[in-house]
């Protein structure tokens, strides 16, 4: 059995996603890989130790973080070159998302080391699902800049991205960031999501101005949050005349309901409004 596993799982680097809160949110494949590898590289050995203990997995752990990454990489590559299978995990969620694992993977690929990823939990995607905001296209910006001037400058560069925006932010800086976002992006719909998959999971949705007012009244939420912001409103530039011409084409091969659904999705205009236009054309 072990020789079969070795053939399926060659020596190399395994990027393994871990739960973002609820320890049950780990895949069976992730557990199999963590049991199989010879060494586990993690951000904090104490945090990862709790996860491994929960599942009865005993493997050597070494830390890999912003402070020791450059020193650890040669050690990790030496282990792989000596025939070891190495797993890379983060404190929570998918590795490489706002953590130093990127450089490790990049150098491994440059050295022609076998690299694979075991997908799983992600706070970015979970927050997007809970936000109620458009999910067909999104931009993840990691942590927002902590200094006021850099924050304002950064927001200006991403203001016109035609996608839902997703950021990490700390509770301490949340109000300042929301105010800066409101000033540059106008009063878009947004969601503050925190404690994902945990007992006190919370999602607050509303316009940026409403979320700012909420924090002023109730104080900032505890811990780190995921901030999700709606894309810029499309100009009504996709006017009724353009919509009518698109609907006429679609109605040749689609029902009124189907054609209205397609155009509503493309333009972000209310489905009932588009359906009414389509119905008039059909009649």
KAZIMO-V822450 format. One line per field, one symbol per residue. ss: DSSP state (H for helix, E for strand, - for the rest). A space follows every 50 residues. Layout:
ss=???
This chain:
ss=-HHHHHHH----EEEE-E---------HHHHHHHHH--EEEE--HHHHHH HHHH-----EEEE-----HHHHHHHHHHHHH----EEE----E------- HHHHHHHHHH----EEEE----HHHHHHHHH------EEEEEE----HHH HHHHHHHH-----EEEEEEEHHHHHHHHHHHHHHH---EEEEEE------ -EEEEEEHHHHHHHHHHH-----EEEEEE----------HHHHHHHHHHH -----HHHHHHHHHHHH---HHHHHHHHHHHH-
